Amino acid sequence: MRREHGIDAKPENVVVGPGAKVFELLFCEAFINPGDDALIFSPYFPTYIPNIQRRGGRIWTSDLKQSNAFRPEPAEVERFLKTAPRPKAIFLNSPHNPTGSVAEEADLKAITDLIRGKDVALLSDEPYDQMVWQGKHHSPLVQPGMMDQCVAAYTFSKSYSMSGWRAGFAVSSKPIIDRMGLLLNTSLSCVSPIVQLAAAAALDNDEKPRGEQMRAFRDKLFMLIAGLNTIPGFKCLEPRSTFYAFPNVAEVCNRLQITSHGLALYFLEGADEKFGVACLGGECFGPAGGGFLRFSCAEPDDKLQAAVAFVKQAITQTDKVAAYVAAHPEHKLATPYAT
Ligand SMILES: Cc1ncc(COP(=O)(O)O)c(C=O)c1O
């Protein structure tokens, strides 16, 4: 943490868990009581909502905008603090799934300045900390006082491609980490030693191969985004992080009168009997994702190129799209997306 992110973490500031996701749950257990308000930026990682709801928390959303490179806006945090009856928790995720955005240091400084010293906790979900392709990853934990108010979650799932191993960790102040350790102990006991040893071996030995693998993801993402941007009506921002492309396809959806979720399913099962492309409609990540698609580039290059060619062709087959919508009327676009 010190070398890579400038975070002065000692062993008592770290707790190991089975991946990053469990820390959403433990954070909510530790900080959110029924009736407390929690802010999340939309589109969002889908498991935030049920974890907040399980604690009886109330959800406030703020839409990330493509015109602002999907960066979290400090003014939205200010509005939340001023208008929510019981503002208690904020969820931040940078680098961001699904948009591939990166919060700039100034964004994080302004946001943490707003909450410093208040009874408001920040979950900083940072699974893609090693996947920033422009600029640098910044954690809000380095901002003054944030060790006492912020929990940052990391994982081996992405940086070391160890998603099935279930290893991750959270960093925060000792009292918060002690509580989270107790919650983990009384529910999961621990992460099995063999997995912890594998994770430790990855940290000790795998920096070079990790760098090579991250660069391979970056090259794939640049290729995928360049390909998607050649499709009429698809608009991706320049790749900044993660292995996700998040094209705005509002124009295409409006023209074909199909939701973005419907368009994703059409690519998978409607456009061709033998071939399909798997991607997600942006609305799988909350209403602000409507009119977008999310593609992952974690596939061989030739498959990515074939997928782009397929999608380009599939949106020209207007009769097939119409037949798909007729057979699945739930995917008919009722109101056009803003373009
Ligand atoms: C934003 C975000 N948070 C959390 C996770 C969960 O990661 P893990 O596999 O380490 O639990 C993911 C995985 O896709 C993610 O994209």
Ligand as a Chemical Component Dictionary entry (heavy atoms), coordinates in Angstrom:
data_LIG
# 
_chem_comp.id                   LIG 
_chem_comp.type                 NON-POLYMER 
_chem_comp.pdbx_formal_charge   0 
_chem_comp.three_letter_code    LIG 
# 
loop_
_chem_comp_atom.comp_id 
_chem_comp_atom.atom_id 
_chem_comp_atom.alt_atom_id 
_chem_comp_atom.type_symbol 
_chem_comp_atom.charge 
_chem_comp_atom.model_Cartn_x 
_chem_comp_atom.model_Cartn_y 
_chem_comp_atom.model_Cartn_z 
_chem_comp_atom.pdbx_ordinal 
LIG C1 C1 C 0 -16.599 -2.391  -8.772  1  
LIG C2 C2 C 0 -16.394 -3.778  -8.266  2  
LIG N1 N1 N 0 -16.419 -4.000  -6.952  3  
LIG C3 C3 C 0 -16.242 -5.233  -6.448  4  
LIG C4 C4 C 0 -16.011 -6.319  -7.274  5  
LIG C5 C5 C 0 -15.860 -7.659  -6.649  6  
LIG O1 O1 O 0 -14.581 -8.140  -6.707  7  
LIG P1 P1 P 0 -14.165 -9.506  -5.978  8  
LIG O2 O2 O 0 -14.165 -10.571 -7.019  9  
LIG O3 O3 O 0 -12.821 -9.254  -5.474  10 
LIG O4 O4 O 0 -15.114 -9.772  -4.867  11 
LIG C6 C6 C 0 -15.980 -6.137  -8.661  12 
LIG C7 C7 C 0 -15.815 -7.275  -9.559  13 
LIG O5 O5 O 0 -16.200 -7.290  -10.698 14 
LIG C8 C8 C 0 -16.175 -4.831  -9.175  15 
LIG O6 O6 O 0 -16.176 -4.591  -10.494 16 
# 
loop_
_chem_comp_bond.comp_id 
_chem_comp_bond.atom_id_1 
_chem_comp_bond.atom_id_2 
_chem_comp_bond.value_order 
_chem_comp_bond.pdbx_ordinal 
LIG C1 C2 SING 1  
LIG C2 N1 SING 2  
LIG C2 C8 DOUB 3  
LIG N1 C3 DOUB 4  
LIG C3 C4 SING 5  
LIG C4 C5 SING 6  
LIG C4 C6 DOUB 7  
LIG C5 O1 SING 8  
LIG O1 P1 SING 9  
LIG P1 O2 DOUB 10 
LIG P1 O3 SING 11 
LIG P1 O4 SING 12 
LIG C6 C7 SING 13 
LIG C6 C8 SING 14 
LIG C7 O5 DOUB 15 
LIG C8 O6 SING 16 
# 
